[in-house]
Amino acid sequence: MNKILVTGAHGQLGTELNFLSSLQENHSFVFVDREDLDIADLDTVNNFLSKESYSVVINCAAYTAVDKAESEKDNAFKVNAGGAGNLARACKQKQVKFIHFSTDFIFNGTNSVPYLERDKPSPLSVYGVSKLAGEVQVVANNPDAIIIRTSWVYSSFGNNFVKTILKLCKEREQLNIIYDQIGTPTYARDLARTVLNIIQHKEWKPGIYNYSNEGVASWYDFAVAIRDIAQLKTKLLPIETSQYPTPAMRPKYSVLNKKKVKETFGFEIPYWRESLEKCMALLK
């Protein structure tokens, strides 16, 4: 039986992988969080991976506080760049397959068509720069790794946009929601299933892949769908990004082209609203 290590166990994706792991007959899973394994320390990573024989390491650990990263640059880079590089290097040395996650925030949002994996990154925020630095470290230290770029992740676990909108809709009669940032919501359970499918694929195919749910939405569209599925009555008003300034700049357009991942691994991707309905059914 193959043993798989998952870092960032308490995050949205790590928790979804934990939930789905019980359905995997050919794999056993070990889930760790920061308290169990400090990925920012190379010696600690090497020592940890030396204690057990793993077939795959899935790195779900990340610094994801986008606005906070503007004032905590060192912390963001320590995890998103250094930690990713340490895991990639250790996995390469020990001949362990490695999967790492990146973000649509590595792009500046000036595209008018969905981003391809080969498009030139140009992040606008410290968070985006730190995640891009992580990609560079992973590729440099482990060319056999798989990097999955994703966007707008939510789940029935953890804190996320879906839960925030549900809470605010129950508390307020009216909400302002940004309509001029365009992307695609991604249900973490769909992403977790994709990762497991990649691991089980007959051939390991290293490289960078885009993954989100299918379709396109603004944050306003996303919020309207959440409200309507929950059958709430809150009035939602579309506003421009300039009316809601934040410490970190965000890409105006960050839709990802998923052709490569679908053709390489041969699976279909659910439409974002269908997945949202499944997630919200669990929240009820």
C-alpha positions in Angstrom: 0.0 0.0 0.0 1.3 3.4 -1.0 1.8 6.0 1.8 0.9 9.6 1.0 1.9 12.6 3.1 -0.4 15.7 3.1 0.8 18.9 4.6 -1.6 21.7 5.5 -4.0 19.2 6.9 -6.3 21.7 8.5 -6.8 23.9 5.5 -9.7 23.6 3.1 -8.0 21.4 0.6 -6.2 19.3 3.2 -9.5 18.7 5.0 -11.2 17.7 1.8 -8.4 15.2 1.0 -8.7 13.8 4.5 -12.5 13.3 4.0 -11.9 11.5 0.6 -8.9 9.5 1.9 -11.2 7.0 3.6 -12.4 5.9 0.1 -8.9 5.1 -1.2 -8.2 1.4 -0.9 -4.7 1.4 -2.4 -3.3 4.3 -0.4 -2.8 5.2 3.3 -2.5 8.8 4.2 -0.6 10.8 6.8 -1.9 14.3 7.5 0.3 16.9 9.1 -0.1 20.6 9.9 2.4 23.3 11.0 2.6 22.0 14.5 3.6 18.6 13.2 6.0 19.7 10.4 7.6 23.1 9.8 8.1 23.0 6.1 10.1 26.3 6.3 13.0 24.4 8.0 14.9 22.1 5.5 16.5 20.0 8.2 13.1 19.4 9.8 11.7 18.4 6.4 14.5 16.0 5.7 14.3 14.4 9.1 10.6 14.0 8.8 10.7 12.3 5.4 13.5 10.0 6.5 11.3 8.4 9.2 8.8 6.9 6.8 8.7 5.7 3.2 6.3 7.9 1.2 5.3 7.5 -2.4 3.8 11.0 -2.8 3.9 14.3 -0.9 0.9 16.7 -1.4 1.7 20.2 -0.2 -1.5 21.9 0.8 0.4 24.2 3.3 0.4 27.9 2.4 0.3 31.4 3.7 -3.1 32.5 2.2 -3.8 35.8 4.0 -3.7 37.9 0.8 -4.0 41.4 2.4 -2.0 40.6 5.5 0.9 39.4 3.3 1.4 43.0 2.3 2.7 43.8 5.8 4.0 40.2 6.5 6.2 39.6 3.5 8.8 37.5 5.3 6.1 35.2 6.7 4.5 34.8 3.3 7.8 34.0 1.5 8.9 31.7 4.4 6.0 29.3 3.7 5.0 29.9 0.1 8.5 30.0 -1.4 11.0 28.5 1.1 8.6 25.8 2.4 7.6 24.8 -1.1 11.3 24.6 -2.2 12.3 22.6 0.9 9.6 20.0 0.3 10.5 19.8 -3.5 14.2 19.4 -2.7 13.6 16.7 -0.1 11.2 14.8 -2.3 13.7 14.9 -5.2 16.5 13.5 -3.0 14.3 10.7 -1.7 12.6 9.9 -5.0 9.2 10.8 -3.7 6.6 12.2 -6.1 5.6 15.8 -5.2 2.4 17.8 -5.9 2.3 21.5 -5.0 -0.5 24.2 -5.4 -0.2 27.7 -6.8 -2.7 30.4 -7.6 -4.3 32.6 -10.3 -2.8 35.5 -8.3 0.5 35.0 -10.1 -1.1 36.8 -13.1 -1.8 40.5 -13.4 -5.3 40.1 -14.8 -4.8 42.0 -18.1 -5.8 39.0 -20.3 -9.1 38.9 -22.1 -9.0 35.1 -22.7 -8.4 32.4 -20.1 -4.7 32.1 -18.9 -2.7 29.2 -20.3 0.1 27.5 -18.2 2.7 29.0 -20.5 1.5 32.6 -20.2 4.0 35.0 -18.5 3.2 35.6 -14.8 3.2 39.1 -13.4 1.8 39.2 -9.9 0.3 42.3 -8.4 0.6 41.4 -4.7 3.1 40.1 -2.2 1.0 37.0 -1.9 1.1 36.5 -5.7 4.9 37.1 -5.8 5.5 34.7 -3.0 3.4 32.0 -4.7 5.3 32.5 -8.0 8.6 32.3 -6.1 7.3 29.0 -4.7 6.7 27.7 -8.3 10.2 28.8 -9.3 11.7 27.0 -6.2 9.7 23.8 -6.9 10.7 23.6 -10.6 14.4 24.4 -9.8 14.6 21.8 -7.0 12.4 19.1 -8.5 11.7 19.1 -12.2 9.6 16.0 -11.8 7.0 17.8 -9.6 3.4 18.6 -10.5 2.2 22.2 -9.8 -1.5 22.9 -9.9 -2.7 26.5 -10.2 -6.2 27.1 -8.9 -8.5 30.0 -8.0 -11.2 31.2 -5.6 -11.2 28.0 -3.5 -14.1 27.3 -1.1 -15.4 24.4 0.9 -17.8 23.3 3.6 -14.8 23.3 5.8 -12.8 26.3 7.0 -13.4 30.0 6.4 -14.1 31.2 2.8 -16.2 33.5 0.6 -19.3 31.2 0.6 -19.5 31.1 4.4 -18.9 34.8 4.7 -21.6 35.7 2.3 -24.1 33.4 4.0 -23.3 34.9 7.4 -23.6 38.5 6.1 -26.8 37.8 4.2 -28.4 36.6 7.4 -27.2 39.7 9.3 -27.8 42.5 6.8 -30.5 43.7 4.4 -28.0 45.0 1.8 -24.4 44.1 0.7 -21.9 45.7 -1.8 -20.1 43.1 -3.9 -17.3 43.7 -6.4 -18.4 42.9 -10.0 -15.3 43.9 -12.0 -13.0 41.0 -10.8 -13.6 38.0 -13.0 -12.5 34.4 -12.3 -13.9 31.0 -11.5 -14.9 29.6 -8.0 -13.3 26.2 -7.2 -14.9 23.7 -4.9 -12.0 22.2 -2.8 -13.6 18.7 -2.9 -13.5 18.7 -6.8 -9.8 19.8 -6.6 -9.1 17.1 -4.0 -10.7 14.4 -6.3 -8.6 15.7 -9.2 -5.4 15.3 -7.1 -6.3 11.7 -6.2 -7.1 11.0 -9.9 -3.7 12.3 -10.9 -2.0 10.1 -8.3 -3.9 7.1 -9.6 -3.2 7.9 -13.3 -1.2 5.2 -15.1 1.7 7.6 -15.8 3.2 10.4 -13.7 3.1 13.6 -15.9 5.2 16.3 -14.3 4.6 20.0 -15.1 2.3 22.9 -14.4 -1.5 22.5 -14.7 -4.4 24.9 -14.3 -7.5 23.7 -12.4 -10.7 25.4 -11.4 -14.3 24.5 -11.9 -15.7 25.3 -15.4 -17.4 28.6 -16.2 -16.8 32.2 -15.4 -18.1 34.5 -12.7 -17.5 37.8 -11.0 -17.5 38.0 -7.2 -20.9 39.6 -7.6 -22.2 36.6 -9.7 -20.7 34.2 -7.1 -22.5 36.1 -4.2 -25.8 36.2 -6.0 -25.7 32.4 -6.6 -24.9 31.8 -2.9 -27.8 34.0 -1.8 -30.2 32.5 -4.3 -29.3 28.9 -3.5 -29.8 29.6 0.2 -33.1 31.3 -0.6 -32.2 34.5 1.2 -33.5 38.0 0.5 -30.5 40.3 1.0 -30.1 43.0 -1.7 -26.8 42.7 -3.4 -25.3 45.8 -5.1 -22.5 45.5 -7.7 -19.6 47.8 -7.0 -16.2 48.5 -8.7 -12.9 47.5 -7.1 -12.1 51.1 -6.6 -15.0 51.5 -4.3 -13.6 48.8 -2.0 -9.9 49.4 -1.6 -7.7 46.6 -0.1 -4.0 46.5 0.9 -3.3 43.9 -1.8 -4.1 44.5 -5.5 -6.0 41.7 -7.2 -6.2 40.6 -10.9 -9.3 41.9 -12.7 -9.4 38.8 -14.9 -7.9 35.5 -13.7 -9.9 32.8 -15.6 -7.7 29.7 -16.1 -7.7 27.5 -19.2 -8.0 23.9 -18.2 -7.4 22.2 -21.5 -4.0 20.8 -20.6 -5.1 19.0 -17.4 -8.2 17.6 -19.0 -6.4 16.2 -22.0 -3.4 14.9 -20.0 -5.4 13.0 -17.3 -8.7 12.4 -19.2 -11.3 13.7 -16.8 -14.2 16.2 -16.9 -14.5 19.2 -14.7 -17.9 20.2 -13.0 -19.5 23.6 -13.7 -18.9 26.0 -10.8 -22.6 26.5 -9.9 -23.4 22.8 -9.8 -20.5 22.3 -7.4 -21.6 25.3 -5.3 -25.0 23.7 -4.9 -23.4 20.5 -3.6 -21.2 22.3 -1.1 -24.1 24.4 0.2 -26.2 21.3 0.6 -23.6 20.1 3.0 -23.7 23.4 4.9 -27.4 23.1 5.5 
